[in-house]
Amino acid sequence: MRSDGRLICWSIWWAAGCRLAASGPARDRLRPALLAALLATGLTVSAKPQYDFGDQPLLASAVSDLDIEMRGRWVRQWRDPAGPLVLMFNGGFQLDMNQRRLSANNAVVWIEPAYEEQAGGKYYALTVYLAENAEVREPGGTITQDRVLLVRGLRTRGQIIKYHDAHAPENVEESPLYQQALRDRLALEAAEQVPAVAAPEVARPAEAPPGKPRPQRVIRYRLPNIEPAQTPTGERVFVSTGGVYFSQGGGPDSAMLEIRADNAVLFPVAGSEAELFGQGLEGERSRQPESRSPEPPEESRPQVGPEGVPAPGEAALGPIAPGEKGRVQAVYLEGDVVLSLGHRFVRAERLYYDFEHDRALLLDAVFRADVPARQIPLYVRAAEIRQLSAREFAADKAIVTTSEFYTPSYHVGADRVYVRDLTRRDAEGRSVGPIAGAYEMRNTTLNVEGLPLLWWPYSKGSLESSETLLRRISSGYSSKRGYELESAWYLFNLLGIQPPEGFDATLLLDYFSRRGPAVGANVDYARERYYGLLRSYFIYDQGEDTLGPLRRREEEPSTPTRGRALWRHRHYLPYDWELTLEASYASDPYFLEEYEKSEWFEGKEQETAIYLKRAKGVQALTFLANWRLLDFVTQTEHLPEAAYRRIGDTFLSPLVLYHESRIGEVRYLPDDRHHFQRRDFSNLSRTDLTFRADLRQEAELPLKLGPLNLVPFGSVRGSYWDGEALREGTMWRGLGVYGVRGGTSFSRVFDQINSELLDIHRIRHIIKPDYALWWANSNTRSELLTPFDYGIETIDPFYGATLGLRQVWQTKRGPEGQRRTVDLLMFNLEMGLFGNTDGRHEGSNGYANPLRPENSRARNYLAGDLTYRLSDTTSLLYDFNFDLNDRSFDRHDVSLAIERSPRLSYVLGSRYAGDIEMSLLGGGYNYKLTEKHLTGLRAWWDADSGQFGEVTFSYVRKLPRWYLGVNFEYDNLSDDLSISLSLWPEGIPEWTLGSRRFTGLGTSTGIRP
């Protein structure tokens, strides 16, 4: 310790002041900086304990068909007396199930065979115990990490494949790893009493058996160079220099705490000095030992020092539990202070920590944490950060940024922020659920180069959805809309109200200089019994729509106030009933086509409807009522209609039966301005209310004749209309279909085929031919009916046949010992031939539906597609449709996609559409010139007109924590030219100013859709 007493006096004076400040009432709410940072970093590290594998089929048994691959360095395998096969992996473990990945240093896997009729027969259930650096990654990117994880409920009918460097059929039940895994599994299952689950579940095993009282939070310390002293008020304290260390175990309300600093002032409970530091400190000044820096405890768990009293002048590393005689009350630290809370840490010049009340005061603090989902760091700077309790934090004059500079080029700031940690934790402070929290922010600003661009007086919300008010912002210029400014805001945060559970709302505020201002609101919600959405957008439009070169606007809107509103809701009712409600409004025929193009061309039809459904087992009962409120769309009203279906009945086994019947009132309301279907149907006039009844019954007989699958089938259908417009009265139709479909598969392996140049090691050729033949007869044809509904009035009596040939060439790729199976070449061909098609005018490519042949498009065709993977980064793709009636190509497309990561990726291709006589050439590239300079290009050229249809070029310059892009875009179809700048912070592309088309270049040059 320095002999100069000024350091001691200064430290004690500051410690006393900090203690008085921290122990007073928490008048100021914490700044957004602290809690936003303390919680934001965990958003992608933790995940929900229950995993919903939403991309798998929703079968009753939830048993997957995916293969499971396990990899490890050393594997031991034996059979447990209870039945399951046990595998123990050491030296690294990884399990892959499609896009899901489990990994750890060591693992124990139990594999149990099972049989369930609903699951399709035999399957395998896996339970995986992950130890040391355990991690589970979901397909959506969510990550669960911990020291130990237990994954249950992995069930598959696929193959279980194991790769290893060394394998031994050895029973090692007595090993510490297996015994710990068994204890954790049994303890967790006994405590939760969890039955067998259909969906995988991830849990964190508790180290102590369930039911025992929660252990006290123990304080551990290392204090070299100790000197006794007194505060100005006469309180006995101890000063330590030369590097100090404190830690406190986690609990249900907080994560594990670690503090390191150069110097410290320790406040013991009155009368416990001797118990803490030994009798030698009582009444005499201790000697000054040689200064040394503290050594971090092993595995972040400080071990108790040797029993007995430490030597005078030095406090050895040891535990002090609150409530014991010699407990630490508080500590003041200064000089390179580092406070760690789990995966997060704070650096500060000075820190006061009250262990008894979990309060702290940090001065001149900088918080840093990594945000794995965005691959960026998060920094929080504040002159003063207060910890009000184990779960509450506050800060004043704080800034949040991703820039490591003391004066960042951009940041989010606020006068006051209050944050509360709502994360669920176990008895040791480990999170057992997603990182969650709530915050309040006052006088929030978005600042660039010190200039505040946006301001909001007050907001509050949940950190599970956002740390800010702004969801995204973009701006630019185009000749079509003029200067553009589009922004989206978290609506509940903006209003300063806590959102209802499961609700998310976005406020849209836009402005277009050539069109006008616009406002909208999007709401999404999902609760246990219901979910839905609301979409709304309105604009005071003073411009004109551009709908492409094939047509012009037919009429101007009657008012410049244009917009849309859409509500869709689904509610799960008792007794397996399900209610769907939908309401839709649009101001004019062209609004969606102009402002919501993707929804107009690809989304669900806009309608107002009530739909009631009850599905259980193989049967379903539905009721539908819908009304056309938008008179500029073609729609059929059902007022109402009831339908009953049965799928896959086997009570007449081996026959399989399918039934569908409906009855109700229908009315056809066409949009008189557009009769695009005139060539296909004779009756497209508006109808009065028409009574309709329809019944369809199908039977099929699956047969297995050696390697050949044979399925004879037949169906009958009867339909009745009372008031059909064409006949001005009643009408009935009978339809009968009979035929056969089937297929087979066979393969051959060519071991002698190997090529290091092409990375080919063996070839397996798989061939799957299939076929379908049918004949249909009826007393009328579809073109004579009013097209109320597709699949009812649109079916026809004709005969046809299809023949398909699916081929796959597979090979092994990768380094020796780590090779994997890949599809090298896929080539599929299909031919369809039809007869008795007089009267039909199919204007599109032919298509065959073997399951319902009457729904096929009866135009003779030959179609195919090819995919050739020359390497993992080079693919050739081709598909075509040849019209056998016209003896010409209706469609053929070819493209070559190449990725030369991490610098260059490009795609070249051509597309021909015979129906509209369009021939296009196009492509694009992403190229990283240097680490700071990137370019991207997208273009296509119309070979018939000799003109470019679209050209987009972007140059991106990487700045410190920023990206700057210059974009040139030309769209010949809408006659739009735009030149814009794009500016976005690293890791936050939703904050882009300008076009967002090339923001992906900031993280990858790979080709994405």
N, C-alpha and C positions, 0 to 999 in steps of 0.2 A: 504494500500500500504506500502511496505517496506520503511523505512526511508532512507536506504542506497541508495544514488543516482546512484550507479554504475549500478544497473539493468536498470534504465531509460536510462542512457547514452548508455549502451550496446545495448538495444533494438532499440533505435533511430538510432544508428550507423549502425546496421544490416539492419533496415528498409530502411534507405536511400540508402544503397548499393544495396539492392534487388530491390528497385524502379528503380535505374539507370540501373541495369542489365535487368530487365523485360521490360523496355520501349524502349530498343535499338532494332535494326533490328534483325529479326529471322534468323540468319545465319545458325544455325544448324537445321537439320530436326529431328523431334521427334523420339525417340527410339521405337523399336517394342513393348517394354514392355508396355508403357503407353496406346497407343490407342488399341493395341491388347486386353489389359485388360479392358479398358473403354467400348469397344464395345462387346467383346466376351461374357460377362455375359448376355447380352440381347438377344443372339441368340435364346434361347429357351423360353424366357419370353414373347416376342412379336411375333406376327404372322401377316400374310397378312390379310387385311380387308375382302377380298373375299375368301370364302372357296370352294374348289373344292372337292366334295365328290366322289372321284374317284373309290371307291369300290362298288358303286351302279350301276345298269344297266343304260346304256346311252339311256334312253327313251326320246321321244320328249318333254314330260311334266316334266321329272325329279321328279316324285312323287314317294316317297318311299313306300314300303310295311311294313316297320319296325314299331314295336310298340314303343310308347313313354311313359316313366314312369317318373312321377314327385313326389318328396317327399318334405315335409315341416312340420314344427311343428304346425303353426297356419295358416289356410286358410280361406279366405273370398271370396265368390263367388256371382256374380250378372250378369245380362244381360244388356249390354250397349244399350241405345236407338237406336244406329246406327246399331245394329245387333250382334256384336261379344259377346261371353261369356268371362267375365273377371274374373281372379283369382288373388288374392293378397296373397303372401306367406310372413310370418314373422318368425323370429327365425331360419333361415337356410333353404336354398332351393337347390335342386339338380334335374336336368333333364338328363335322360339317353336315348339315341337313338342309340342302338347297342353299338359301341365303342366310341361314342361321348358323352361328358359330359359337362353340363353347371352347374355352381354353384355360389352362392353368399349368403350373409347374408339375403337379402330380394329380392323379385322379383315380377313383375307384368307380367301376361301372358294373351294375347288376343288370343282366339281361334275362327276362322271364318270358317264355312262350305263353300265349293265351289263345283262347278260341271264343268267338262271339258271333252268333248268327247274323246280327245286324251289321257287324263290321265286315262281313264278307268271308268269314272263316278264320283261319289262323293268322295271328299277327304277333309281333314282339313288343314288349313294354320295357323301356330302359329307365333306370334311375342312375343319375350321374352325380358323384361327389367330387367337387373341384377344390383343391387345396393349394394355397400359396399363389398369389397373383391371379385369382379367379376372375373370369370375365365372361359375360354372356352378351352377345350382340344379336339384336333383332333385325328382321329384314328392313324395317323402316329406319334403322340407324340408332335406335335406343340402346344404351349400354348399361349393364349392371356390373359393378366391380366391387370386390370385397376380398378379404383374406380367405374366406371359405364360403362356398355357395353349394346348395343342393338343388338339383334340377330333377323334377319328377314329371311323369306323364308323357314322355316321348314315346309315341306308338306308331309303328309302321308295318306295312305289309311288304315293303321293299327289302332290298338286300342290306346286310350289315357287313361292311368291308373294313378290315383292320390292316394298317401298315405299321411296320416296326423295324428297328435295327436288330433287336435281339428278343427272342421269345423263349419262355420256359413254362412247361406244364407243371407248375410248382404251387403247392398250397402254402400261402404265407398269411394265414389268418391271424397269427400272433404278432405280425408286424405292427409297429405303432401307428402307421398311417391307416391301415385297415381297421384297427380297433377304434381309433378316433372317428373314422368315417361311420362305423357301425353305431357308435354311441350317439353321434350327432343325428344320424338318421332316425334311430329309435326314439330319441328324446323329442325330436321335432314332431314325428308322427303321433307319438303318445300325447303330447301337449295339445296339438291342434285337432287330433282325432279326424284327420282328413281321409275321406274314402278315396277309392281309385278315381282319378280325374281323367277327363277326356282331352283336356288341353294342357300342355306343359306348364309347370309351375316352378318358379325360382324362389328359393327361400334362403335366408341366412341362418345357419344353425347357431344356437346359443352355446357358449362354452360351458356354462354352468347348467346343471339339470333344471328343467322347468319347475316352478313352484317355490324355489328358494327365495328368500328375501333379497332385494337388490343390494349389492355390496356398496359400502360407503365410497365416496369419491376421494381417492388418496392423493395427497400432494407429495411429490418427490422433488428433490433439490440437490444441487451441487454448488457449494459456496466456498471458494478458496479465499484466503486473505480476509478474515473477519475481524472487525473492530467494533467494540461496543460504543454507543453514543446516546445522546438524548435530543429530542426535538425541542423547539423553543417553548413548548408547553410542559416540558418535563417528562414526556413519555419515553420509556426505554426502547431503543431500537438497535439494530446491528447493521453495519455498513460492510459490504463485500465488494472487492474490485478484482480485476484480473480475469473476468469472464465468468458469468453466472448462468445457471440453468434451473428452470422450474417446469414441472409438468403436473397436470391434474387429470385423472381418469375421466372418461366420458360418462354420461348418464342419459336417462330418458329425455332430458331437456337440453343436452348439449353434446357436441363432439369432444374428442380428446383435445386438451389444451397443452401447448408447449410454448415456453418463453425463453429466449436467450438474449443476453445483453452484456455490455462491458462491465457495468457497475449496478449495484442494487442497494436499496435500503429496506430491511426486513422489519415488519411490525408483528412481533409475537403477541399472543394473548398474555395479559398481565400475569406475572408469577410463573410463567412456563419457560423462562430463559434457560434455566439449568437443564431442564428436560430436553430442550432443543439442541443446545450447543455444548453441554458438559459443565461440570462444576468449576472448571478452570476459568470460566468467564464471570463467575460471580465475584464481584468486588475487586477485580484486578484487570489490568489491561493485558490482553493476550499478546504472545509473541507474533512476529511477522514472518511467516514462512515464505519460501521462494514462490514467486508468482508463476502461475501456469494457466493455460487456457483449458476450459472444460472439454471433456471428451463426450460426444453424444452417446446416450445409452444405447445398448444393443437392441436392435429391432424396435426402436422407439418405445421400449418398455424398460425404464430404469430399474436396475436390480437393487435390492436392499443390501447395504454395506454390512460388514462384519458386526456382530453383536458387540455391545459395549459402548463406552463413551468415546467420541472422537477426540483426537488430540486438540489441546487448546489452540484457538486461532484458525481452525478449519472445520467446516461442517461437511462431513462425507455425504455421498449420495445415499439418501434414505427416505423412508415413507413417513408421512404424517397424515393421519386420517382426521377429518373434522370430527369434533366431539371428544377426541382424546385429550389428555392433560396438556400435552405440549403441542398445540396446534398453531399454524401460521395464520395470522389474521389478514394481512395484506402485504403487498410488496410494491415498492417504487423502483423503477429501472430507468437507466438512461445510457446513451451511447450505443449506437447500432442495435437498437432493439428490434427483435424479430419475434412476432407472435404467430403461431401456427394453430389453425383450427381445421383438423382433417386435411383436406387437399388445398386449403387456402392459407395464405400468410400475409401479414402486415408488417411493414417496416416503419419505424417511428423514431423520433429523437428522444421522446420521453413517454413513459407509460406508468400509470398507477393501476394496480389490479387488486380488487377486494375479493378474496377467495370465499369469504363467508356469505356474501350476498351476490356473487357473480356479477360484480359491477366493475367497469373499467373506464379510464380516461386516457385517450391516446392523443398526443400533441404532435403536429407536423407529420401526419401519418400518410403513408402510401400503401394502398392495398393492391396486390397483384394476384391474379389467378388465370389459368388457362381455360378457354372455352373450346373443348374438343370438337364440337359440331361445326364450328366456324374456323378452327385452326388458327386462332388469334388469341393474344393475351388481353386481359381486361385490367385496367388500372383505375384506381379510385384515389383521389388526392383530397385531403381536407386538413384545415388547420386544427380542427378538434373533432374527434370521434368519441362518442360515449356509448358504452355498453350498459344499458339500463337494467338488464337481467340476463339470464342465460339465453333468452330467446329474443330480446329486444335491443335494438341499436338505433342511434341517432347521430346525425352529423350536421354541421353548419358550414355554409360556404364551400360545398364540395363539388368536384367535377368528376365525371365518368368519361373515360376515353380508352381507345385501344393503342394510343401513341405512348411510347416510352419516354418521350421528351418531357422535360419539366414544364415547358410551355407548349402544349399540344396544338396542332393546327386545327383541330376540331374537338369539341367535347359537348357533353350534356351537363348542364349545371343547374343547381337549385339552391335557394336560400336555406331551406330546411327539408330534411328527409327523415321519415320514421319508418322503420322496417321491423316486421315481426316474423321470426322463423317458425313455420308450421310443419316442418318435416318430422315425420314419425321416426323415433329412434328406439333401439333396444336398451337393455340395462347397461351396456358398455358404451353407449353413445354412437353406435353405428346406425346409419339410416336403414330403415326397413320399408321404405316407400319412396316415392318420387320426392325430390327436393321441392319444397313448397314454401310459400310465404306471402305476406300482404304488405303493402307499402302505402305511404302517403307522401306527396311531394308538393311543395309550395314554391311559386314563382320559378317555374321550370323554363329553361331556355335551351335552344339548340344553337351552338356557337361555331363559327368557322373563322379562323384567323382572328379570334377575339371579338368578332362582330356577331351579336345575337341576331339570328334570322327568324326564329320562331319563339313565341312566348305563350305560356298558359298559367293562369293564377293558381290553380289547385287541381290536384288529381289524386286518385287512389285506385288501387286495383290489386291484382294477384300477380306474383312473380312467376307463376306457372305458365302464364300466357305472354307476358311482356314486361320488360324493365322500363319501357318508355311509353309515351303517348303515341308516337308516330309508328305506324306499321310499314308504310312505304311512301316514297315520293319520287316523282319523275317529271322532267320538263323537256321541251324541245320545240322544234318548228317544222311545219309541213305546209305545202302550198294548198292543201285541202282544208285544214282546220286552223291554220295560222299558228301563232305562238300557243304552246300547250303547257299547262301546269296541272298535274294530276297527283292527288295525295289521298292516302288512306290512314285513318286514325282509329286507335282503340277507343270505341265509343264509351264504354263503361268507365274507363280510366279518365277520359276527357270530362265526363260529367261528375266525376268524383264520388261515384257510388260503387258499392261492392256488387259484382255481377252475381246473379243467381247461379247456383251450382249447375255446371254443364252448359252454360250459355256463353257465347262469344259474339260480339257485335263490332262492326266496322262502319265508320262514317266516311263517306266519299265526298271530297270537296275538289272540284275540277274547274278549270277555266280554259276556253279556247277563243282566241281573239277573233276568229272569223265565224264562230258559231255562237258562243255565249257562255254564261256561267252554268254550272251543273252541280247537283247535290244528290246524294243517295245514301242508303243504309242497307247493309247486309247483316243478317243475323243467322247464326247457326246454333242449334241447341240439340243436346242429347242427354236424356235421363234414362233411368232404368226401364220405364214403361212407355216412353215415347221419344221421338226425335223429329227434327224438321229443319226448314230453312225459310228465310224471307229475303227476297231480292227486290230492291227498288232503286230507281234512278230517274231523275227528271232534269230537263235542260230547257232554258229559254233560248231556242234555236233561231238564229237569224240568217242561217246559211242554206245551202242546198245539198241534197244527198247525191253521192256518186256511187252508182250501183253496177258499174262495169260496162264494157263496150257492147254487150249483147242487147241491152235494153236501156231505155231512158225512164225518168220519172214520169208517171202518168198523171199525177195530180199533186198539187201543193197541199201541205197540211192546213187544215182550217184554222189552226192557231199555232203561234210559235212555241207555246208551252207543250212540250212533248215528253213522254216518259213511259215507264213500265212499272208494274208491281206484280210480284209472284210470291205465293205462299204455298208450301207443301208440308204436310204434317202426317206422321204415321203414329198411331197409338195402339199399344198392345192391351187388349181387354181380357177380362176373365174368360175361362172356358175356351181358350185357344182362339178367340176372335181377334181380328186385326182390322182397325179402321184407318183408312187413308183419306185425307181431305186435301183438295187442291183448288186454288183460285188464281186466275191469271188475268191481267189487264195490260193492254198496250194502246197507246194513243192513236197510232196510225199503222198502215201496213208495212212501212219501211223502217220504222224505228229500230227494231231488233236487227234487221239486216245491216243497218248503218253503224249502230253502236254496240251490238252484242253479236258479232259475226259468228263466233264459235258456237254459241248457243243456237243461233238461227239455223246454221247448216248441220250441226251435229247433235244438238240437244233434244230432249223430249218435246213432244208437241205441246203447245200452249193450250190448256183447257181448264175448265172449272168442273170439278167432279167430286163425287162421294163414292168410295169403294169399300165394301165390307167383305171380309174373307175369313173363313175358318178352315184351316188345313190341319189334318191329323192323320197319321198313318199314310195310307195310299189314297185318301179321298180329300176333296176340297169343295167347299160351297162358297160362292161369291155372289154379291149383289153390286151392280154398277148403275149409277145415275150421273149423267153429265149433260151440261148445257153449253151451247155456243154463245159466248158473250161478245166475241170478236167477229164481226160480220165480214171481215176480209180474209178469213181462212176457211178452207174446205174441211168440214167436220161432220161426223155422224153423232147425233144425240141418242142416248139410251135413257128411256124415261118410264120406268127403269128396266133393267135386265137382270135375270137370275141365271146362274150357270152352276152345273155340277160336274165334277171330274173324278175319275178313278184311274190311277196309274199303276200298272204292273200287278194286277190281281193274279194270283196263282192258285185259287181254290179249285180250278179245273186242271191242275198240273197233269201233264207238262205244258198245257196251253197257258199262254200269258195274255191277259185281257186288258184293253184300254177303253175307257168310256168317256164321252164328252157330250153334254146336252145343255141347251140354253133356251130361254123363253123370255119374251119381253117386247117392248115397244121401241121402235127405232125411227129416226127421221134423218134424211140426208140433206145437208145444207151446203151447197157448193159456193165457192168464191167465183161469181160470174165473170170476173175480170180475167181469170186464168183457167184455161181448159187444156192443160198440158196432157191430160189423159184421153182427149177426144179420139185419138186414133185407136185406143184399146177398148173403149166402151161406147155403146150406142146411147145409153141412158145416163146422162149426167145432170138431169134437171132436179130442181128442188122437189122433195116429196112431202106429202102430209105424213101424219103419224101412221106408221105401218106396224102391224102385229107380225112378229116373226118367231118361229120355233125351229130349232135345229137339233138333230141328234146324230152322233157318230159312234160306231162301235167297231173296234179292231181286235183281231186275234192273231197271234203269231205262235209258231211252234219251233223253238230252237232245237237243232239237231247237231250232233257231233259225229261225222262220218270219217273216222281216222283223223288226218290232219285238216280236213275240210270242215268249216263251219257253214251250216245250211239253215236258213230261217225262212220257211214258207209263211206268208202272211196274207191277210185279206181284211177288208173293211167295207162296211155299208154305211150310207149316210142318207138321211131324209131331211128335207127343209121345206118350210111352208111360210108363205107370205100372204097376208090379208091386207090389200091396199097397195100392192106393188105398182108403181107408177106406170110402167110400160104396158102392163096388161089391164090396167084399170079395174082390178078386182083381185081374186085369189089366184095363187100360183103355188105349185109344189115342184120339188125337184128330188129325184132319186139318183144316187151315185154309188156305184160298186167298183171296188179296186181289189185286184188280187195279183200276187206275184211272189217272187223269191229274191232274197238277197243273202250274201255270205262273203266269205273270204278265208284266207289262210296265210301262213307265214312260214318261211324257211330261211336258213342262213348257212354260210360256209366260211371257215376261217382259213386264211392263206398265211401260214407262218413264214414262208420264205421271202415275203416282200418286206424289204427294209431299205430305208434311204436316210442317211444322216443329213443330206442337203435339204430334203423336204420334210425332215423330222417325222418320218413314217416308220413305225415299228409294228409289223403285222397288220393285216387287213381282215376285218370281218364284214362280209357282205350280207345284208338283211333284205329280203324281198317280201313284200306284203301285197299280194293281189287281192282285189275286192270287186264285187259285181252286184248289180241289181237289175231285175227284169220285172215289168208290171204291165197290166192292162186295166184301163178304167173306162167305164161306160156310164152314160147319163142321158136324161131326156132333154137337156138344154145345155147351152154354153154360157160362159161367164160374161161375154161381151153383150149379152142381151139382158143382163141384170143390173140393177143399181148397185154400185160398189159400196155398200154400207161398211163392211169390214173385210180387211185382208184375211185370207184363209177360209172365208165362208162363201161370199159371192164371187170371189176371184178364182175359184178352182174350176178345172176343166176335165172332160173325158178325153184322154189320149193315152196311147201306149208309148213305152219307151224302154231304153236299156242304157246302163252305164257300165263302164269297165275302167277300173283304176289300177295303177301299178305304182306302189310306193317303194322306194329303194333308199337304203342308207349304207354308206361305206364308213366304217369306224376304224380308228387306229389308236395306238398309244403314243403319247407325246410327253416330253419332259426329260429331265436328267435321269440317269440310271438310278433305280431305287425309289424314284418319286414320280414315276410315269402315271398318267391319268388317261382315261378313255375320252376321246372327243369324236364328234361327228365330222368326218373329213369332207364328205360329199353327200348331199341329199338331192335326189332327182325324182320328181313325182309327175306322173302323166294320168290324165283322165279324159275319157271320151263319152259323150252323150248323144244318143240318137233318139228321135221322137217321130211319131206318126199320128195321123188323124188330127192334124192341127189346123184344119181349114177354119178361117174366120179369125184366127189369132194374129195379132200384129205386135209381136214382141220387138221392142225397140232397143233392147240391151243384150248383153252377152247371155248365152245359154247357161242354165244352171240346173242341176239335178239334186233333189232332196230324197234320198233313199228311204227315210223314215216316213215321210208323207209325200209320196210321188206326185199326187195331184197338185201340190204347191210348186212344182218345178217350172222353170221358164223353158218352154218348149221350143228351143232353137238349137239345131244340131251344132256341136262344137267339139273342138279338141283343145284342151288346156294343159298347162304344165308349169312347173317352177323348179328352179335349180339353185342350190346354195353350195358354193365350193369354198372351204376355208383353207386357203393356201398356207396360212400360218395363224397364230393367235391374233395377229394384228392386220391381216389381209384377207378380205372376203370378196368373192364374186357372186352377184345375185342376178337372176334372170327369171322372168315369168311372162307368159303369153296366153292369149286366147284366140284360136283360129276358128272363124265362122265357116262351117262346112256348107251352109246354104249359099252364101255369097262367094265362098272360096277365097276369103281374104282375112287378114288379121284385123280383129276388133281391138286388140290390145297387145303390145309387147313392150316390156321394160327391161333395161339392163343397167347395172350400176356396179362400180368397183369402189370399195371402201378400204382405205389404207391408213393405219395409225403407226407413226414412227415416233412414239413417245420418247422423251417428253417434249419434243420440239415441233413435230409436224404431223398433221393429220389432214387427209383430203378425201373427197368422194367425187366421182365423175359418173354421169349416167345419161340415158336418153329414155324418153317416154313417148309412145304413140297411142292415140285413141282414135279408132276408126269411126266411131259413131259421130264425132264432131270434126273429124279430119284434122286432128291436132298432132303436130310432131314437135317435141321439145327436146332441147339439149341443155343440160345444166350441171351444176356441181358447186363445190366450195372447198375452202381450206381454212385451217387454223395453223399459224406458223409463229413460233417464238424465235425472233431474230437474235435477241440476247435476253438475259434475265430481266431487262428493263423495257424491251421493245417487243410488241406483239402485234400481229395483223390477222385479220379475218376477212373472208370474201364469200358471198353467196350470190349466184346469178343463174338465170335460165334464159334461153334464147328460143324464139319461135321460128323454126326452120321454114314454115310455109310463108309467113309474112316477112321474114328476114329482119325482124326487130327483136330487141331485148324486151322481155316481159318484166323482169325485175333484176336490179343490180344493187347490191348492198356491200359496202366496203367499210372496214373499221380499222383504225390504228389506235393501239392502246399503249400508253406510257405508264410504267409502274413508278410511283413516287413513294416516299416513306409513309407506309400505312395508308396510301391512297392509290387510286387508279384514275387516269385521265384518258378518255377516248374521244376520237374525232370520227363521226359517222356520216357517210354519204349514202342516201337511199333514193332509188328511183323505181316507181311502180307504174308501168305503162297501162295496166288494166284500170286503175283508178285515176290515172293522169296526175300522180302526186310525186313531187320532188321535195326532199327534205335534207337539210344539212344541220347537224346538231353536235353539241358537245355532251359527253357523258362523264360524270364525276361521281365516284362512290368510294366510301371508306373500305379498307380491306376487311373482308369477312362479313360486311353488311351490304350486300348488293341491293336489298330492298330500299335502301336510302339513295338510290341512284338518281342523280339529276341528269335527265336526258334519256336517250334510248337505252333499254336494258337488254337488247338482243345479244350483245357480246360480253356481258358481264361475266359469263362463265370462263372466259379466257384468263381471268385473274387467278384461277385455281387449276385449270387443266386445258390442254390443247386437244383432248380426246373428242371424238365425234359423238355427239348426242343428238337425239331426235329434236 
